């Protein structure tokens, strides 16, 4: 285990529209409304955490899950008023696909 989850970095082991998706949407809104001026935060999907520490190698997502997650996130963020679109960055770590969301 390496790395530490913090108030500005949140990890999700997997993607699921109904559970993870809603959690991610709430976190995007929280990071985007950065009242303490802490420069937002990041959400990493496809990486598990245990006791606040990142578990590597990442669990990863399939390319289809990454595509579905991006489509779902873009659609839901389009409906936020005012609209807010985070940066979505598909990455490969240790040969596994993850999705990094930057909300600033």
DAGI-V558189 format. One record per backbone hydrogen bond with DSSP energy under -0.5 kcal/mol. NH is the residue of the N-H (numbers start at 1). CO is the residue of the C=O. If there is no record, write none. Layout:
nh:NH co:CO
nh:NH co:CO
This chain:
nh:2 co:54
nh:5 co:52
nh:6 co:9
nh:9 co:6
nh:10 co:42
nh:12 co:44
nh:21 co:16
nh:23 co:19
nh:24 co:20
nh:25 co:21
nh:26 co:22
nh:27 co:23
nh:28 co:24
nh:29 co:25
nh:30 co:26
nh:31 co:27
nh:32 co:28
nh:33 co:29
nh:34 co:32
nh:35 co:33
nh:37 co:34
nh:41 co:103
nh:42 co:8
nh:43 co:101
nh:44 co:10
nh:45 co:43
nh:45 co:99
nh:46 co:12
nh:47 co:12
nh:47 co:44
nh:50 co:53
nh:53 co:50
nh:54 co:3
nh:55 co:48
nh:56 co:54
nh:59 co:46
nh:60 co:46
nh:61 co:97
nh:66 co:62
nh:67 co:63
nh:68 co:64
nh:69 co:65
nh:70 co:66
nh:71 co:67
nh:72 co:68
nh:73 co:69
nh:74 co:70
nh:75 co:71
nh:76 co:72
nh:77 co:73
nh:78 co:74
nh:79 co:75
nh:79 co:76
nh:80 co:76
nh:80 co:77
nh:82 co:80
nh:84 co:77
nh:86 co:84
nh:87 co:102
nh:88 co:86
nh:89 co:87
nh:89 co:100
nh:91 co:98
nh:93 co:96
nh:96 co:93
nh:97 co:61
nh:98 co:91
nh:99 co:45
nh:100 co:89
nh:101 co:43
nh:102 co:87
nh:102 co:100
nh:103 co:41
nh:103 co:101
nh:104 co:102
